[in-house]
Each structure stands twice: as structure tokens, then as C-alpha cells.
Amino acid sequence: MASAVSAQPLDATQAAVRRSMIEDAQRAQAAGQHTQCSELALRALSMQDTGSLRRLAAECQLASGSVLEAIGNADLCISALRRDALAPGREQHLAGCERVAREARARTTRLTVRTPRPEPEGLQITISGRSLPRVEWNIATVAPTGSLVIEATARGQAPFRRTIEARSDAPAEVQIEFEPAATNTVTPPNTGTVTPPNTGNGGTQQSGSSGSNGGSSGAVTPIVAPPQAPSGGRPLVIAGGAMLGAGAVMAVVGFVVPASMLGSYRGRCSGVVDDPTFEQCDRERTSSQPVADGLTGVGFVGVGLAAVGAGLLVYGLTRGAPSAERPAPRAMVLPTFGPGSRGASLLVAF
């Protein structure tokens, strides 16, 4: 909705620019380009406010789906024309604004968004991307019909999201209920400790002694499997975190810097401008656009790098270390020697 403007008269240049904006808005409306029409009409309103121009803005906003904004400008149009009995085309524009207000209100519903008690710290609520002011919490407020997405965030809480189908003949109500934010649990890597074989009942067995004089078994050294080296996802976590951080920095530089560079240019060079301003804008575009395009490319590369880093990070955090492998059973024949005896012993390691 356009803000209030001063009642100071326009000079000749300002009047010509405003008239050109209005004509461009009317052509956009005739071509079905309603979003562009409403934007041009609001810019002209910022220069000078009239009831007829409020009507044009309200009609284009209603056609583009901005129902609440259309209601606001239609109401302002009605109020302004009722106070100005000498406005050109007063009755025609007044009837048009009343029609827009009726049609727009027919496409709204009454929606109540209720907050938890007590309210969590940092609570923010949006309805289909539009921020819901605190003054409209826990009361019935106007909202457009159709599919509405109610989202809420708060510090230390998992995000809340709910989609409803709003109808003009049925008020709707949504209760925000948060669940505690989930915490990630990382399984520690396996240290690869190997338990020495049991020499009592099962680890190592000795049998089959034989010799010329009955034989006797000699000392047997137990066979111990070599320890398994620890393994896990720590290198992936480190690499993924580094890539994610570097990609985020590149994305910020690639998207924020061009927007900052071109922000002033777009604000001054949009719409109809005079010749000196047009020439200055053309020089700025020639010098700034290649740099902005290059930085935007860096931003896309950063997004890709961050995505790969996030994937490695998640995979590294969820990848468990392999358990130590047990050695396959082995059999070994060892010679035994003793006083007056010779023979062999069969050693089986499990």
C-alpha cells in the first residue's frame, strides 16, 4: 500500500513524469500485465495522491491476486472521493472503487492464528510469506481465500508449518504448536579393540599330540589377530564443513554484492527518466553489469560447492565406523620336543 504523500504541487517535470507513469500503467492493465500496472500506479501515487489513481492501483492489485492491498487502496479511494466533491469523474471513480472493494472482500476470510502460552522467545509468524504483525495475533484478521501456508519460528523450537484451504463462508483458526528442536547424535567411531582369544574353553585348543614315546606337548604361543585401525567419517565431516563454509561465503559475495551494486541503479533508472539521467544510467550499466554478472557466477559456484559440502557433512556424520574384523579360523601344526619324546601338536585358533 502506498504511503501518505505531501500535498505540495508538482513542478512541470514531475507532472510530466507522473503522467507518463499513469499512461504506462494503463497500457500494462490493458495488456493483462497487472503486477507491472500496480507497481507503476503506486509509484505515481508516491508523487501525488488522487482517488482515480487509487482506483487504478486497486483494480490492478485485485487482478494480480494482491487482495488485501486492493482492499486498502479501494477504501482510500472511496474516502478521498467522498471528501472531494469537485474531483473529475468523481461518481464514476467512486462507483469503480466500491465495486473493487466488494469483489476483494468476497475473496477474503477471517483467520485467527493463536500463539502458544507462554509465547516462546523470538516468535515470528507468516501467512503465505506475509509477516503477521504481533497486533494481529490471537484475533480474527482478514486473509485471502485459497491455499494459505501458516509458518512460525522461535528460538530453540522446530519450525511450525501448516497449510489450510480458506473459504470466504467459513472462518478459520490455527493453533501454533511447537515441538522441541531435534538434536543430532553422532555415533563415535569404533576403536577397533580386539579381545584376546580365550585360552580356557574356546579361544585356543590343542589336540592330537603324538610321539614315539607317547609324546608331551610343549609351550604354545596364542595367536592374536592384529588390531583393526579405527575408521569413521571424521575426514568427510572436516572436508564437508570446509566446503560448506567456503561455498556459503562465495554465495554471499556472488549474490549480495551485485544486488548492492545494482540496487541504486534500478531505483533511479526504472520507468520513464529524462535524457541526462538515461545517459548516466546507460554508462553505469555498461561498467557495472559485467562485474555483477561475474560475481553472480561466483555465487552460483558457491551454491554448488555448499551443496556438495553439506552432502559430505551429512554423510560423514551418519556414517558409522566398521567393526573390527575377526580373523578366520586357522590351524597350525607345531612340533613339540621334550626329554625322550618327539611329536607334533595341532593348534586351532578361533
N, C-alpha and C positions, 0 to 999 in steps of 0.2 A: 504494500500500500504506500502511495506517495506521501511524503511528509508535508507539513504545512509550509507554504511559501509566502514570501513577503508580498505586500500589495503595491510595491513600487512599480511604476510603469516601465516598460521595456523601451530601450532605445531602438533605432531603426534596424540595426544589425541583429540585435537579439530577436526582434519581432519577425524578421525575415527567416532566421534560423528556426524559430519555433513554428512558423507557418510551414516550412519545408518538412519538419518532423511530422507534423499532423498529416500532411499530404502523403508522406511515405507510409504512415501508419494506416491511412485509409486504403491505400493501394495494397498493403500487406493483408488487410482484412478481406478485401475483395478477392485476393488470390488464395485465401484459406491459410495464410501464414499467421495464425493467431498469436503465437508466442512473440514473434517479432513485432506484431501490431501492438500488443500490450506494452512491450518494452519501450517502443518509440513514444507511445502515448504518455507513459509515465515520465519519460524524460522531458517531454513538452510540458507536462504538469509541474515539473520542478521549476520551470521558468515562470509560468503563470497558470493559476488555477481557474478553471471555468466549469460550469455544470455540463456543458456539451462535451467537453474533453473528458470529464469523469465518465460520462456515458460511453464514449468510445473505448476507454480503458476497461470499463466493467464488461462490455459486450465481448471484447477480445479475451479477457480473462475467463469468462464463463465458457466460451467456445474452446479454450485450451485446457479446461479442466481445473483451473485455479478457482474453485467455487467460493472459498472463504474470502479471498481477495476481491472477487467480483461483488459479493455482498457488501463489503466495506465501501468500495467505490460507488456502488449504486446508491447506498444510503447517503454518502456525502453529496452525491449529485442531487438527490431529492431535497436534502436540506438546503443546499446552495440555491437551487432554483425557486424553492418556496420563499426564500428571503429576497430574491431579486425579481421583482415583477416586471422589470423592463429588459430582461435578458432576451437576446434574439432567439426566436424559435422556442420560447420557454415552454409552451404547452406540449409541443412535440417531443422535446428532450425529456420533460418531466414524465410523460407517459412511457417513453422508452426506458428510463431508469427504473420506474415502478415495475415494468414488465421484467427487466433483468433481475430485480430483487426477488420477485415472486418465483421465477424459474430457478434461481440459485437456491433459495430456501427450500424448494421442493426436492432438491438434491442433497439435503443435509439431514443429519440425525442428531440426537442428543446422546453424548458419550460421557460416561463418568469413569475416570481412572482413579482407583483407590490405592493408596500407598500403604506399606507395612507400618505397623506400630510396635516399637518406636521406629521412626524413619532412619535408615542406615546413613552413614556419613557419605557425602558426595553423591547423593541420589540425583540422577538425570533421567528424564523421560522424553521420548519422541513418539510421534504418531505419523507413520509413513514418512519418516525423515524430517518432519517439522517439530522443532523443540516445543514441548508443552510447558508454558511458564508455571512457576510454582503457584501463582494465584488461581490457576485453573485445576489444581489437584483436588481430588475428593469432592468435586461438584460437577453437575451436569453442564457440559460445554458443547458448543456446536462443532460438528465434524462432518466431512463429506461422506456420502454413502459409497458403498462398494467395499472392496477388499482393503482393510486397514491393518497395518503392522504396528503393534504397540511394543516398544522396546524400552528397557530400563537397565541402567548400570549403577553400581555403587561400589565403594571401596571394600575389598575383601569378600565380594559376593560374585557368584557366577552370573553372567549376563542373563536377563529375562527377555523372552521374545514370545509374542503370541499374535496370531493372525485371526481376525474376525471378519465376517461379512455384515456390514452395517446397512440397515434399511431405514428409510425415512419414516415408516409407520411403527417402528419398534425401537425404543431407546435401548442403548447397550451399556454394559458395565463390565469393567475388567479389574480384577484384584491382582496387584503385583505381589508375587511370592518368590523370594529368592531362595536358592539353595547354596550351601557353603561351597566356595570355590574348591575344585579338586586339586589335590597336590600330587605331583609326580613322584613315584617311588622308583628308585634305581636299584636294581639288583647288583650287589657287589660282585666283582669278578671272582671266579674260582681260583683259589691259591694253588691248586694242583698238588695238595699234600697227599702223599701215598702212604697208606698204613702198612707197616712191615708185615710180612706173612707170619701167620700163627704157626709156631713150631710144635704146638701141643697136639691138636686133634685134626688139623686140616691143612694148615699152610704148607708144610713140607713133610713128605712121607718118605721113609726109607724102607726098602724091601728087597728081597731076592739076593741076600748075601750067600756067597758060595765060595768054597776054597778047598784046598786039598785036605785040610785037617779040620773041616767044619767051618773055618773062617770066622773072622770077627770084623765088625765094621769099624772104620776109622772115623776121625772127626770130619764132619760135613759142614761147609760154609753155606748158609741160606742164600738163596738168590733173591735179590730185591730189585723190583722194577725201578728204572730211573724216574726221578720226579718229573711231572708234567709242567712245562713252563706256563705261567699264568697268561691268560688271554682274555680279551674283552673288547669293549667298544670305546675305550678311552681315546685312542688316536682319532677315531671318527668324530667323537664329541668335540675334541680340540679343533680339528680341521673344519668341521661344520660350523662351530661358533665363530671362528675367524672369518670364514667365507660369508656367513650371515651378517656379521658386523661390517665387513668391507662393502658388501652389496647394499646394505642399508645406507651407508654414508654416500655411496655413489648415486643411489636413487634420490636421496635428498638433494644432493648437488645438482643432479640432472633435471629434476622437476621444479624445485623451489626457485633456483637461481633464474631459469628462463622466465618463470611466472613473474618474478620480481622485476626482471629486465623489461618485460613487455607490458607490465601492468599499467604503468603511466602512459605508455604509447597507446594502448587500447582505449584507455579512458578519454584521451584527448583526440584520438583520430577516428572514433566510431561516428557513424551518422554523417550528416552534412557539415562540412567545415569550409572556412574561407580559403582562398588560394595560398596565402603565405603559410597558413597552418598546414595545408595539404603538402606543400613543397617540403616543409620541415619534417612532417610525418614520413614522407617518401624517403628522405635521407636517413632518418632513424631506422626505417625498415630495412634499407639496403645494408646498413652497417651492423644492425643488431640481429637480424633474422638468422644469418649463417651461424653465428655464435650460439644463439638459442637452439637451433636445430642440432648442432653438435653436442651441446650439453644434454639435450633431450635424449639423444642416442646413448650417451653415458648413463642416463637414468634408466633406460630400458636394460642395458647390460647389467646395471646394478641390481635391478629386479630379478633378472635371471640368476645372477650369482647368489643373491639372497635366498632364492627358492631352492637352489642346489644345496646351499649351506644348511638350510632348515631341514631338508630331507636327510642329509648326513647326520645332523644333530639328533633328529628323532630316531633314526636307525641306530645310532651309537648308543643312545640312552635305553633303547628297548632290547638291544642285542645282548643276550646272556653269554657268559664265558663258557666254553665247552668244559665238561667234567673230565677229570683225569682218566686216561685210558688204562685199563688193566692189561697186563701182558698176557698173551696167550699161554696156556699150559705148555710147559716144556719138560722134556725128560732128558736126563743126562746120566750116563754110566761113568762112575768114578772108581778108579782102582783103590783097593784097600790093602794095607800092609800091616802086619803085626808080627810079633815074635812067633816064628814057626808057622806062619799062615800067609796065604795069598788068595786073593779073590777079587770080587767086584761088587759094587752096590749100585742099585738103581735109584736115582734121586728125581722125584717128580715135584715140580714147583707149580702152584696154582695161583 
